[in-house]
């Protein structure tokens, strides 16, 4: 399968596609790798960059579940559309995938999307720090960087409770064999050993861990972090304290957990209004109803957002259930849209960086309208 990603204008990030399952591989007691078969007409649609994710839409007993999963191809087939799915709630999609999903079944997926990618810096030293399931996008990033930049180096640190919990350990060992001089992988076991090579990765232990691995922040060192909120926030702050350039530290969460980071792990605090063209002078800041125009999948939809709607997404979903979203917690970025006209206030979110916010993007699950009319474009 061709893994070259077309330009942004050549594919849409909205819409749904039913793809057959070509393989199911059990990785650990609570995780499974699912490979999807992509027919030739959809290969451009499902071409992907390392770090991108898809949304899976699943129906059960009249209820719709949406979950986002990073695309994590195996080392021997970097263009494959493979998802690593971990069991969560007993009645969630992960449990279904682990116990019932089989070859020949079909899953409903969105096209790959996301901005969690490594910067293009030839010869860089990429330091990737994962917690638990956060390994899935970082494993893809490591393989992609090593294959496309023969001058780069990659260090991958994976924090897991025990060795038995280390997803993709065998595949990472094969990657190490293929790039023995440029790739280092280390598993930090939180329930075994002592810091810096064991125990939880904390603010005090991280500098010692990096020093032991001969790694320090610098202009040629990039960082990518993925895992639970507490880990990502701790590591980000420790790197900032050690002198890392915030522009070279990228992150993604897979769950907020019980202790959301402050500021958000994407490096952006609760944000000021995001605007398209300036709103009409005198437009009401707390309107009784806002006319919302949404562009997605090549169509134009119009709804009215009322004062009781928590966010734009809630108003849209009443009449248009196909509007893109997944987590509804400001984490995955699946409901990202660009504000073309009007103005919105974006609450706490963890998916958009300062550059995307400055360019006019918002998360509709966290955006409230501030005027009489707002237009957002999910296809942008």
PyMOL commands that set and color helices and strands:
alter all, ss='L'
color gray80, all
select helices_A, chain A and resi 8-10+40-42+93-99+132-148+163-165+169-178+203-212+229-241+246-248+312-319+354-358
alter helices_A, ss='H'
color red, helices_A
select strands_A, chain A and resi 17-28+31-37+53-60+63-70+81-86+106-109+125-131+153-160+183-189+221-228+249-255+274-275+289-296+299-306+336-341+343-346+361-363+367-369+373-377
alter strands_A, ss='S'
color yellow, strands_A
deselect
rebuild
show_as cartoon
